[in-house]
Amino acid sequence: MSYWASFPDAVRQVGVYAGRILKGDKPADLPVLQPTKFEMVINLNTAKALGLTIPPGVLAIADEVIE
């Protein structure tokens, strides 16, 4: 199971940040950006190899399930 910041969302935030700098904002005056969207991916083959059982409720909320 992996839980990380969404890469496409992070790229979008970088673009917004770069746009603000190109419009004249000073980088030192810009706030530190935190991830706003996270993704959860569950690999069932790895879970089985480790002897783990993933509850159906967790599988239902996963963004991606690899079988």
mmCIF file as gemmi writes it, N, C-alpha and C atoms, coordinates in Angstrom:
data_model
loop_
_atom_site.group_PDB
_atom_site.id
_atom_site.type_symbol
_atom_site.label_atom_id
_atom_site.label_alt_id
_atom_site.label_comp_id
_atom_site.label_asym_id
_atom_site.label_entity_id
_atom_site.label_seq_id
_atom_site.pdbx_PDB_ins_code
_atom_site.Cartn_x
_atom_site.Cartn_y
_atom_site.Cartn_z
_atom_site.occupancy
_atom_site.B_iso_or_equiv
_atom_site.pdbx_formal_charge
_atom_site.auth_seq_id
_atom_site.auth_asym_id
_atom_site.pdbx_PDB_model_num
ATOM 1 N N . MET Axp A 1 ? 0.852 -1.163 0 1 0 ? 1 A 1
ATOM 2 C CA . MET Axp A 1 ? 0 0 0 1 0 ? 1 A 1
ATOM 3 C C . MET Axp A 1 ? 0.899 1.227 0 1 0 ? 1 A 1
ATOM 4 N N . SER Axp A 2 ? 0.577 2.153 -0.829 1 0 ? 2 A 1
ATOM 5 C CA . SER Axp A 2 ? 1.316 3.409 -0.902 1 0 ? 2 A 1
ATOM 6 C C . SER Axp A 2 ? 0.342 4.567 -0.752 1 0 ? 2 A 1
ATOM 7 N N . TYR Axp A 3 ? 0.8 5.578 -0.068 1 0 ? 3 A 1
ATOM 8 C CA . TYR Axp A 3 ? -0.004 6.785 0.129 1 0 ? 3 A 1
ATOM 9 C C . TYR Axp A 3 ? 0.923 7.96 -0.078 1 0 ? 3 A 1
ATOM 10 N N . TRP Axp A 4 ? 0.709 8.715 -1.133 1 0 ? 4 A 1
ATOM 11 C CA . TRP Axp A 4 ? 1.609 9.819 -1.446 1 0 ? 4 A 1
ATOM 12 C C . TRP Axp A 4 ? 0.848 10.986 -2.052 1 0 ? 4 A 1
ATOM 13 N N . ALA Axp A 5 ? 1.55 12.086 -2.185 1 0 ? 5 A 1
ATOM 14 C CA . ALA Axp A 5 ? 0.958 13.272 -2.808 1 0 ? 5 A 1
ATOM 15 C C . ALA Axp A 5 ? 0.745 13.005 -4.294 1 0 ? 5 A 1
ATOM 16 N N . SER Axp A 6 ? -0.354 13.493 -4.815 1 0 ? 6 A 1
ATOM 17 C CA . SER Axp A 6 ? -0.687 13.315 -6.217 1 0 ? 6 A 1
ATOM 18 C C . SER Axp A 6 ? 0.323 14.063 -7.09 1 0 ? 6 A 1
ATOM 19 N N . PHE Axp A 7 ? 0.982 13.336 -8.004 1 0 ? 7 A 1
ATOM 20 C CA . PHE Axp A 7 ? 1.984 13.967 -8.862 1 0 ? 7 A 1
ATOM 21 C C . PHE Axp A 7 ? 1.37 15.015 -9.797 1 0 ? 7 A 1
ATOM 22 N N . PRO Axp A 8 ? 0.247 14.718 -10.483 1 0 ? 8 A 1
ATOM 23 C CA . PRO Axp A 8 ? -0.342 15.761 -11.342 1 0 ? 8 A 1
ATOM 24 C C . PRO Axp A 8 ? -0.74 17.016 -10.565 1 0 ? 8 A 1
ATOM 25 N N . ASP Axp A 9 ? -1.228 16.852 -9.35 1 0 ? 9 A 1
ATOM 26 C CA . ASP Axp A 9 ? -1.607 18.01 -8.543 1 0 ? 9 A 1
ATOM 27 C C . ASP Axp A 9 ? -0.361 18.818 -8.146 1 0 ? 9 A 1
ATOM 28 N N . ALA Axp A 10 ? 0.734 18.116 -7.832 1 0 ? 10 A 1
ATOM 29 C CA . ALA Axp A 10 ? 1.977 18.803 -7.468 1 0 ? 10 A 1
ATOM 30 C C . ALA Axp A 10 ? 2.521 19.604 -8.656 1 0 ? 10 A 1
ATOM 31 N N . VAL Axp A 11 ? 2.436 19.027 -9.856 1 0 ? 11 A 1
ATOM 32 C CA . VAL Axp A 11 ? 2.906 19.729 -11.063 1 0 ? 11 A 1
ATOM 33 C C . VAL Axp A 11 ? 2.065 20.977 -11.299 1 0 ? 11 A 1
ATOM 34 N N . ARG Axp A 12 ? 0.743 20.865 -11.082 1 0 ? 12 A 1
ATOM 35 C CA . ARG Axp A 12 ? -0.134 22.024 -11.238 1 0 ? 12 A 1
ATOM 36 C C . ARG Axp A 12 ? 0.254 23.129 -10.26 1 0 ? 12 A 1
ATOM 37 N N . GLN Axp A 13 ? 0.549 22.747 -9 1 0 ? 13 A 1
ATOM 38 C CA . GLN Axp A 13 ? 0.948 23.736 -8.005 1 0 ? 13 A 1
ATOM 39 C C . GLN Axp A 13 ? 2.262 24.412 -8.384 1 0 ? 13 A 1
ATOM 40 N N . VAL Axp A 14 ? 3.189 23.662 -8.952 1 0 ? 14 A 1
ATOM 41 C CA . VAL Axp A 14 ? 4.458 24.243 -9.399 1 0 ? 14 A 1
ATOM 42 C C . VAL Axp A 14 ? 4.202 25.258 -10.505 1 0 ? 14 A 1
ATOM 43 N N . GLY Axp A 15 ? 3.284 24.931 -11.411 1 0 ? 15 A 1
ATOM 44 C CA . GLY Axp A 15 ? 2.946 25.863 -12.488 1 0 ? 15 A 1
ATOM 45 C C . GLY Axp A 15 ? 2.357 27.167 -11.961 1 0 ? 15 A 1
ATOM 46 N N . VAL Axp A 16 ? 1.476 27.052 -10.97 1 0 ? 16 A 1
ATOM 47 C CA . VAL Axp A 16 ? 0.882 28.248 -10.366 1 0 ? 16 A 1
ATOM 48 C C . VAL Axp A 16 ? 1.971 29.082 -9.696 1 0 ? 16 A 1
ATOM 49 N N . TYR Axp A 17 ? 2.851 28.413 -8.985 1 0 ? 17 A 1
ATOM 50 C CA . TYR Axp A 17 ? 3.958 29.083 -8.296 1 0 ? 17 A 1
ATOM 51 C C . TYR Axp A 17 ? 4.847 29.813 -9.301 1 0 ? 17 A 1
ATOM 52 N N . ALA Axp A 18 ? 5.207 29.114 -10.391 1 0 ? 18 A 1
ATOM 53 C CA . ALA Axp A 18 ? 6.066 29.717 -11.423 1 0 ? 18 A 1
ATOM 54 C C . ALA Axp A 18 ? 5.371 30.913 -12.062 1 0 ? 18 A 1
ATOM 55 N N . GLY Axp A 19 ? 4.072 30.801 -12.31 1 0 ? 19 A 1
ATOM 56 C CA . GLY Axp A 19 ? 3.324 31.91 -12.886 1 0 ? 19 A 1
ATOM 57 C C . GLY Axp A 19 ? 3.347 33.143 -12.001 1 0 ? 19 A 1
ATOM 58 N N . ARG Axp A 20 ? 3.23 32.941 -10.688 1 0 ? 20 A 1
ATOM 59 C CA . ARG Axp A 20 ? 3.274 34.074 -9.763 1 0 ? 20 A 1
ATOM 60 C C . ARG Axp A 20 ? 4.649 34.744 -9.782 1 0 ? 20 A 1
ATOM 61 N N . ILE Axp A 21 ? 5.703 33.93 -9.885 1 0 ? 21 A 1
ATOM 62 C CA . ILE Axp A 21 ? 7.062 34.485 -9.933 1 0 ? 21 A 1
ATOM 63 C C . ILE Axp A 21 ? 7.26 35.263 -11.228 1 0 ? 21 A 1
ATOM 64 N N . LEU Axp A 22 ? 6.771 34.714 -12.345 1 0 ? 22 A 1
ATOM 65 C CA . LEU Axp A 22 ? 6.912 35.394 -13.632 1 0 ? 22 A 1
ATOM 66 C C . LEU Axp A 22 ? 6.112 36.691 -13.69 1 0 ? 22 A 1
ATOM 67 N N . LYS Axp A 23 ? 5.059 36.784 -12.896 1 0 ? 23 A 1
ATOM 68 C CA . LYS Axp A 23 ? 4.259 38.02 -12.844 1 0 ? 23 A 1
ATOM 69 C C . LYS Axp A 23 ? 4.861 39.06 -11.912 1 0 ? 23 A 1
ATOM 70 N N . GLY Axp A 24 ? 5.969 38.707 -11.226 1 0 ? 24 A 1
ATOM 71 C CA . GLY Axp A 24 ? 6.659 39.701 -10.424 1 0 ? 24 A 1
ATOM 72 C C . GLY Axp A 24 ? 6.688 39.461 -8.928 1 0 ? 24 A 1
ATOM 73 N N . ASP Axp A 25 ? 5.982 38.444 -8.433 1 0 ? 25 A 1
ATOM 74 C CA . ASP Axp A 25 ? 6.055 38.154 -6.994 1 0 ? 25 A 1
ATOM 75 C C . ASP Axp A 25 ? 7.46 37.685 -6.626 1 0 ? 25 A 1
ATOM 76 N N . LYS Axp A 26 ? 7.924 38.094 -5.47 1 0 ? 26 A 1
ATOM 77 C CA . LYS Axp A 26 ? 9.227 37.649 -5.001 1 0 ? 26 A 1
ATOM 78 C C . LYS Axp A 26 ? 9.097 36.248 -4.409 1 0 ? 26 A 1
ATOM 79 N N . PRO Axp A 27 ? 9.98 35.319 -4.79 1 0 ? 27 A 1
ATOM 80 C CA . PRO Axp A 27 ? 9.901 33.959 -4.258 1 0 ? 27 A 1
ATOM 81 C C . PRO Axp A 27 ? 9.942 33.919 -2.726 1 0 ? 27 A 1
ATOM 82 N N . ALA Axp A 28 ? 10.672 34.812 -2.119 1 0 ? 28 A 1
ATOM 83 C CA . ALA Axp A 28 ? 10.767 34.825 -0.651 1 0 ? 28 A 1
ATOM 84 C C . ALA Axp A 28 ? 9.452 35.216 0.007 1 0 ? 28 A 1
ATOM 85 N N . ASP Axp A 29 ? 8.581 35.9 -0.734 1 0 ? 29 A 1
ATOM 86 C CA . ASP Axp A 29 ? 7.299 36.331 -0.183 1 0 ? 29 A 1
ATOM 87 C C . ASP Axp A 29 ? 6.182 35.306 -0.383 1 0 ? 29 A 1
ATOM 88 N N . LEU Axp A 30 ? 6.432 34.277 -1.185 1 0 ? 30 A 1
ATOM 89 C CA . LEU Axp A 30 ? 5.411 33.272 -1.46 1 0 ? 30 A 1
ATOM 90 C C . LEU Axp A 30 ? 5.365 32.241 -0.328 1 0 ? 30 A 1
ATOM 91 N N . PRO Axp A 31 ? 4.182 31.74 -0.013 1 0 ? 31 A 1
ATOM 92 C CA . PRO Axp A 31 ? 4.075 30.747 1.056 1 0 ? 31 A 1
ATOM 93 C C . PRO Axp A 31 ? 4.632 29.395 0.618 1 0 ? 31 A 1
ATOM 94 N N . VAL Axp A 32 ? 5.03 28.596 1.571 1 0 ? 32 A 1
ATOM 95 C CA . VAL Axp A 32 ? 5.464 27.231 1.286 1 0 ? 32 A 1
ATOM 96 C C . VAL Axp A 32 ? 4.214 26.425 0.955 1 0 ? 32 A 1
ATOM 97 N N . LEU Axp A 33 ? 4.261 25.709 -0.156 1 0 ? 33 A 1
ATOM 98 C CA . LEU Axp A 33 ? 3.092 24.942 -0.585 1 0 ? 33 A 1
ATOM 99 C C . LEU Axp A 33 ? 3.103 23.55 0.037 1 0 ? 33 A 1
ATOM 100 N N . GLN Axp A 34 ? 1.95 23.116 0.472 1 0 ? 34 A 1
ATOM 101 C CA . GLN Axp A 34 ? 1.763 21.776 1.013 1 0 ? 34 A 1
ATOM 102 C C . GLN Axp A 34 ? 0.918 20.983 0.014 1 0 ? 34 A 1
ATOM 103 N N . PRO Axp A 35 ? 1.139 19.675 -0.082 1 0 ? 35 A 1
ATOM 104 C CA . PRO Axp A 35 ? 0.271 18.882 -0.958 1 0 ? 35 A 1
ATOM 105 C C . PRO Axp A 35 ? -1.188 18.99 -0.502 1 0 ? 35 A 1
ATOM 106 N N . THR Axp A 36 ? -2.089 19.024 -1.465 1 0 ? 36 A 1
ATOM 107 C CA . THR Axp A 36 ? -3.508 19.135 -1.129 1 0 ? 36 A 1
ATOM 108 C C . THR Axp A 36 ? -4.291 17.885 -1.522 1 0 ? 36 A 1
ATOM 109 N N . LYS Axp A 37 ? -3.702 17.033 -2.368 1 0 ? 37 A 1
ATOM 110 C CA . LYS Axp A 37 ? -4.377 15.814 -2.78 1 0 ? 37 A 1
ATOM 111 C C . LYS Axp A 37 ? -3.414 14.649 -2.638 1 0 ? 37 A 1
ATOM 112 N N . PHE Axp A 38 ? -3.911 13.553 -2.101 1 0 ? 38 A 1
ATOM 113 C CA . PHE Axp A 38 ? -3.106 12.356 -1.904 1 0 ? 38 A 1
ATOM 114 C C . PHE Axp A 38 ? -3.77 11.181 -2.601 1 0 ? 38 A 1
ATOM 115 N N . GLU Axp A 39 ? -2.96 10.197 -2.989 1 0 ? 39 A 1
ATOM 116 C CA . GLU Axp A 39 ? -3.466 9.006 -3.654 1 0 ? 39 A 1
ATOM 117 C C . GLU Axp A 39 ? -3.049 7.773 -2.86 1 0 ? 39 A 1
ATOM 118 N N . MET Axp A 40 ? -3.942 6.79 -2.804 1 0 ? 40 A 1
ATOM 119 C CA . MET Axp A 40 ? -3.624 5.529 -2.134 1 0 ? 40 A 1
ATOM 120 C C . MET Axp A 40 ? -3.696 4.408 -3.17 1 0 ? 40 A 1
ATOM 121 N N . VAL Axp A 41 ? -2.604 3.659 -3.282 1 0 ? 41 A 1
ATOM 122 C CA . VAL Axp A 41 ? -2.514 2.542 -4.22 1 0 ? 41 A 1
ATOM 123 C C . VAL Axp A 41 ? -2.222 1.284 -3.419 1 0 ? 41 A 1
ATOM 124 N N . ILE Axp A 42 ? -2.985 0.223 -3.679 1 0 ? 42 A 1
ATOM 125 C CA . ILE Axp A 42 ? -2.798 -1.043 -2.973 1 0 ? 42 A 1
ATOM 126 C C . ILE Axp A 42 ? -2.428 -2.11 -3.986 1 0 ? 42 A 1
ATOM 127 N N . ASN Axp A 43 ? -1.325 -2.804 -3.735 1 0 ? 43 A 1
ATOM 128 C CA . ASN Axp A 43 ? -0.879 -3.906 -4.571 1 0 ? 43 A 1
ATOM 129 C C . ASN Axp A 43 ? -1.27 -5.196 -3.851 1 0 ? 43 A 1
ATOM 130 N N . LEU Axp A 44 ? -2.289 -5.89 -4.372 1 0 ? 44 A 1
ATOM 131 C CA . LEU Axp A 44 ? -2.79 -7.098 -3.724 1 0 ? 44 A 1
ATOM 132 C C . LEU Axp A 44 ? -1.792 -8.25 -3.793 1 0 ? 44 A 1
ATOM 133 N N . ASN Axp A 45 ? -0.994 -8.315 -4.867 1 0 ? 45 A 1
ATOM 134 C CA . ASN Axp A 45 ? 0.01 -9.382 -4.959 1 0 ? 45 A 1
ATOM 135 C C . ASN Axp A 45 ? 1.053 -9.251 -3.847 1 0 ? 45 A 1
ATOM 136 N N . THR Axp A 46 ? 1.498 -8.043 -3.592 1 0 ? 46 A 1
ATOM 137 C CA . THR Axp A 46 ? 2.479 -7.807 -2.529 1 0 ? 46 A 1
ATOM 138 C C . THR Axp A 46 ? 1.856 -8.076 -1.168 1 0 ? 46 A 1
ATOM 139 N N . ALA Axp A 47 ? 0.621 -7.65 -0.972 1 0 ? 47 A 1
ATOM 140 C CA . ALA Axp A 47 ? -0.057 -7.895 0.298 1 0 ? 47 A 1
ATOM 141 C C . ALA Axp A 47 ? -0.177 -9.395 0.552 1 0 ? 47 A 1
ATOM 142 N N . LYS Axp A 48 ? -0.521 -10.16 -0.485 1 0 ? 48 A 1
ATOM 143 C CA . LYS Axp A 48 ? -0.643 -11.612 -0.342 1 0 ? 48 A 1
ATOM 144 C C . LYS Axp A 48 ? 0.713 -12.241 -0.019 1 0 ? 48 A 1
ATOM 145 N N . ALA Axp A 49 ? 1.776 -11.767 -0.685 1 0 ? 49 A 1
ATOM 146 C CA . ALA Axp A 49 ? 3.121 -12.3 -0.437 1 0 ? 49 A 1
ATOM 147 C C . ALA Axp A 49 ? 3.577 -12.027 0.992 1 0 ? 49 A 1
ATOM 148 N N . LEU Axp A 50 ? 3.11 -10.92 1.566 1 0 ? 50 A 1
ATOM 149 C CA . LEU Axp A 50 ? 3.463 -10.569 2.948 1 0 ? 50 A 1
ATOM 150 C C . LEU Axp A 50 ? 2.508 -11.198 3.961 1 0 ? 50 A 1
ATOM 151 N N . GLY Axp A 51 ? 1.484 -11.886 3.475 1 0 ? 51 A 1
ATOM 152 C CA . GLY Axp A 51 ? 0.518 -12.513 4.357 1 0 ? 51 A 1
ATOM 153 C C . GLY Axp A 51 ? -0.483 -11.532 4.958 1 0 ? 51 A 1
ATOM 154 N N . LEU Axp A 52 ? -0.725 -10.436 4.254 1 0 ? 52 A 1
ATOM 155 C CA . LEU Axp A 52 ? -1.65 -9.413 4.748 1 0 ? 52 A 1
ATOM 156 C C . LEU Axp A 52 ? -3.014 -9.561 4.086 1 0 ? 52 A 1
ATOM 157 N N . THR Axp A 53 ? -4.046 -9.284 4.845 1 0 ? 53 A 1
ATOM 158 C CA . THR Axp A 53 ? -5.395 -9.241 4.296 1 0 ? 53 A 1
ATOM 159 C C . THR Axp A 53 ? -5.875 -7.797 4.373 1 0 ? 53 A 1
ATOM 160 N N . ILE Axp A 54 ? -6.234 -7.257 3.23 1 0 ? 54 A 1
ATOM 161 C CA . ILE Axp A 54 ? -6.691 -5.87 3.168 1 0 ? 54 A 1
ATOM 162 C C . ILE Axp A 54 ? -8.219 -5.884 3.307 1 0 ? 54 A 1
ATOM 163 N N . PRO Axp A 55 ? -8.761 -5.183 4.292 1 0 ? 55 A 1
ATOM 164 C CA . PRO Axp A 55 ? -10.214 -5.153 4.472 1 0 ? 55 A 1
ATOM 165 C C . PRO Axp A 55 ? -10.924 -4.544 3.262 1 0 ? 55 A 1
ATOM 166 N N . PRO Axp A 56 ? -12.13 -5.024 2.954 1 0 ? 56 A 1
ATOM 167 C CA . PRO Axp A 56 ? -12.88 -4.502 1.803 1 0 ? 56 A 1
ATOM 168 C C . PRO Axp A 56 ? -13.127 -2.993 1.885 1 0 ? 56 A 1
ATOM 169 N N . GLY Axp A 57 ? -13.304 -2.47 3.082 1 0 ? 57 A 1
ATOM 170 C CA . GLY Axp A 57 ? -13.524 -1.032 3.227 1 0 ? 57 A 1
ATOM 171 C C . GLY Axp A 57 ? -12.324 -0.223 2.776 1 0 ? 57 A 1
ATOM 172 N N . VAL Axp A 58 ? -11.129 -0.733 3.034 1 0 ? 58 A 1
ATOM 173 C CA . VAL Axp A 58 ? -9.904 -0.042 2.609 1 0 ? 58 A 1
ATOM 174 C C . VAL Axp A 58 ? -9.763 -0.142 1.091 1 0 ? 58 A 1
ATOM 175 N N . LEU Axp A 59 ? -10.087 -1.312 0.541 1 0 ? 59 A 1
ATOM 176 C CA . LEU Axp A 59 ? -10.025 -1.468 -0.919 1 0 ? 59 A 1
ATOM 177 C C . LEU Axp A 59 ? -11.012 -0.531 -1.615 1 0 ? 59 A 1
ATOM 178 N N . ALA Axp A 60 ? -12.144 -0.286 -0.981 1 0 ? 60 A 1
ATOM 179 C CA . ALA Axp A 60 ? -13.17 0.572 -1.584 1 0 ? 60 A 1
ATOM 180 C C . ALA Axp A 60 ? -12.731 2.021 -1.676 1 0 ? 60 A 1
ATOM 181 N N . ILE Axp A 61 ? -11.903 2.487 -0.732 1 0 ? 61 A 1
ATOM 182 C CA . ILE Axp A 61 ? -11.505 3.896 -0.759 1 0 ? 61 A 1
ATOM 183 C C . ILE Axp A 61 ? -10.171 4.134 -1.475 1 0 ? 61 A 1
ATOM 184 N N . ALA Axp A 62 ? -9.51 3.033 -1.901 1 0 ? 62 A 1
ATOM 185 C CA . ALA Axp A 62 ? -8.233 3.177 -2.606 1 0 ? 62 A 1
ATOM 186 C C . ALA Axp A 62 ? -8.461 3.823 -3.967 1 0 ? 62 A 1
ATOM 187 N N . ASP Axp A 63 ? -7.528 4.667 -4.386 1 0 ? 63 A 1
ATOM 188 C CA . ASP Axp A 63 ? -7.598 5.283 -5.718 1 0 ? 63 A 1
ATOM 189 C C . ASP Axp A 63 ? -7.281 4.275 -6.808 1 0 ? 63 A 1
ATOM 190 N N . GLU Axp A 64 ? -6.404 3.307 -6.497 1 0 ? 64 A 1
ATOM 191 C CA . GLU Axp A 64 ? -6.022 2.286 -7.465 1 0 ? 64 A 1
ATOM 192 C C . GLU Axp A 64 ? -5.716 0.993 -6.722 1 0 ? 64 A 1
ATOM 193 N N . VAL Axp A 65 ? -6.187 -0.128 -7.255 1 0 ? 65 A 1
ATOM 194 C CA . VAL Axp A 65 ? -5.895 -1.446 -6.694 1 0 ? 65 A 1
ATOM 195 C C . VAL Axp A 65 ? -5.226 -2.259 -7.79 1 0 ? 65 A 1
ATOM 196 N N . ILE Axp A 66 ? -4.003 -2.71 -7.51 1 0 ? 66 A 1
ATOM 197 C CA . ILE Axp A 66 ? -3.245 -3.515 -8.468 1 0 ? 66 A 1
ATOM 198 C C . ILE Axp A 66 ? -3.437 -4.974 -8.072 1 0 ? 66 A 1
ATOM 199 N N . GLU Axp A 67 ? -3.938 -5.785 -9.031 1 0 ? 67 A 1
ATOM 200 C CA . GLU Axp A 67 ? -4.212 -7.19 -8.718 1 0 ? 67 A 1
ATOM 201 C C . GLU Axp A 67 ? -3.14 -8.091 -9.235 1 0 ? 67 A 1
